[in-house]
Structures are given as C-alpha cells and as structure tokens.
Amino acid sequence: MNRITLDEIQPGMYLSRPLIAADGTVLLHEGIEMKERYIRYLRNIGITSLFVGEPKTEDAIEAREDFYDPKYRQEAVDAAREVVNHFRVGKGINLSRVKHLVSDLINKLGQNPENMIHLLDIRRKEDYMFSHAINTCILSVMTGLSMGYDSNQLDELGLAALLHDVGKIKFSRHLALQFPNYLTRNEREEYRRHSFYSLEILRENHNLSVNVVNACFQHHERWNGSGYPMGLKGDAISEYAQIIGIADVYDRLIAGVPYRLPTPVYYAVAILNKAAGEYFNPAIVDKFNQNVAIYPMGKIVRLNNRQSGLILGVGIHNKTTPIVRIISSQDGNHINQLVELDLMKNPELFIVDFEELYSGYTQAYVDRAHIYHTKGQHV
C-alpha cells in the first residue's frame, strides 16, 4: 500500500484505503478501481493524494461493499418488518425468511471479520423497531463468533436475536408507540409482560428449538438476579439470552430516540463494562467489547494536543489507537494539507473526546443511564 499524488494516479489503479470526507461520508470505497471521472472529481474537490495498492479478490471486495451498501441494509430491515407483519396478521413465523436473513448476515460477518467493528457506519435511524432487531442480531452474532460458536449455535443465536422482541406486537395502542416517554404503572407492568407474549407466540411454532424460545423469553434477565420475568441469576440464564441482553442494551443506548440523544459509543462501552459482573456476565461483555468500534470510522475526535482529527481506520487489535487524519490545528483553524497519524506509533497523542459530543453528557448522566438501562426499563 502506497500513498501517491493525484497527478500520479492512473485509471485502473485500486484504492487501498477508503476516502472519507470530513463529515464522515465515504467518497470512495476501499478496493474500488480508479476511473478517469473519479480522478477529475477528486481534483475538483481538492484531494491531492490517495492510497493505492494491489486489487483484492472479487469475493473480498464484494463482501465489503455489500456490507456497507445502504440497499442491502434496507433489504435486511424490510425483511425484519415482513417477519413482524406476519405475526400481526396471524400468519405465524415465516421461518424460512427469517433463517435466510440470519444465514446471510452470518455469512457476511464471517467472510470479512474486519467489517464487524465498523457496525456504526451502516446504522440507520428510520424504522427503529426493525432496525433494532437487525442490529441486535448482528451484535449477537459478532459476539457468538468471538466465543467460537459453531454454525448451528450461530443460527440459533441469530434467530433468537432477530425475534427477541416479537411479543411487543401484543402491546396496547399507546405502548406500541416506538418511543413512549412516560408510562403509567399499568403500562410498565404490561411492558414487562412482553417476554411472556414472546413465549406464547414462539411456542406456537414447533420448528423453533427450545434454545431459541428460552433466549427470547429470558433476554431481560440479569446476572445478579435483578432482571425479569423470572429473576434468574448467573448461569441459570440461557447463554444466548445473556448475549442478546447485552446487545439489546448496547443498541438502545447508542440509537437515540426523540426524547434522548444517542449515547456516545465509548460511554456505552463504559456502561457495559461497569455493569459487567453485576448485571451482565463479565466474560461475555469482554467478548462483546472485542467487536465494538469505540471510535467509528469517519467520526471526528479531539486529541490531547487540542487538534481535531478524522478517524480513518481502526483495527480489531488497536481500537483505542486508530489512524487519524488531522483536520484542524490547536487554535481550531482548518488544515488543508494531508496529515495522518497512527496513534499506535505516536503514544504521546491520544483521543480525549468526540468533537460532536452532546452537551450534558456528564458522569452523572452516565450513571443514570447505567441504572436505567441495565435494570431492564422500557428504553
């Protein structure tokens, strides 16, 4: 992999590192073949150099582009919506559709593990209920892969993660709103019954294994016995449910809803770590953390020397020391020249914050969020 000036770029060369704009937009994907029109476009917007290298295999390029492709993402969300709608009209589980979706996600994650840590790059805020099902499935399967699960275990885990909240289709009209800000005592009690609703629905399909059914029923149980619906404790909780419970809480933290801003990723990770050993199995939290992009690609961060930088790349083994492109000086002025720092090779520099960090995210907020979410409340 070499960085050369734009004047040296020739059609037919391959991009060896994604080109990302300051707002996080991916202008050109890694592995793309350079064409004359791309070169003209980059020259017009002031790009002066690029990383080029040998082309990757077609399979590797296809796997990466498909995983980042918004069209593929929307197809997955639509499939999750279709599954839920089957329940609503009394058709039961379209099991073949669910299995196909889960199998496809597992294959894409397994083909290119590096894509796991860039999950946030493909998040969508629309279609929250269905997007949450997909995200929980992806996060759970990522964790299962890290735990050495075989194909049968991954299939069961993925199915359970995708179906974990299916009982919510039996909610009353107000509770069925995606983002209820206030619940009465009766509504809170009804909310906590969605685990039983899921159990009733899933038991009707005899093709689902007991492992899948138990995982959906138990995903709000907590390591110390403080969860619901049965107050199970420790390893009495299905291991699939333990995984899904962590993925469920993490995704709800980082998603953001109309009355609550998204929790920054590194705060969400801190909340999970604080909950490890109390609300969650610490060994599973550790496996989960291995696949989370603490500093997602394309995000703007602030360094300890007061410079701002854009995250260009993060590896599985260097999540806290990514490669950063400096975009502003210590006095806040924009830097036009390309200055890239590998924080692993520059230990005197480190990330202290996100530039777009929302006001009001204090330690007190983090503590409240930790208590609120890990005790299995409604959001």
Buried (B, 14 or more C-beta within 10 A) or exposed (E): EEBEEEEEBEEEBBBBBBBBEEEBEBBBBBBBEBEEEBBEEBEEEEBEBBBBBEBBEEEBBBBBBBBBEEEBBBEBBEBBBBBBEBBEEEEEBBBEBBBEBBBBBBEBBBBBEBBBBBBBBBBBEEBBBBBBBBBBBBBBBBBBBBBEBEEEBBBBBBBBBBBBBBBBBBBEEEBEEEEBEEBEEEBEEBBBBBBBBBBEBBEEEEEBBEBBBBBBBBBBBBBBBBBBBBEBBEEEBBBBBBBBBBBBBBBBBBBBBEEBEBBBBBBBBBBBBBBBEEBBBBEBBBBBBBBBBBBBBBBBBBBEEEBBBBBBBBEEEEBEBBBBBBBBBEEEEEBEEEEBBBBEEEEEBEBEBBEEEEEEBEEEBBEEBBEBBBBBBBB
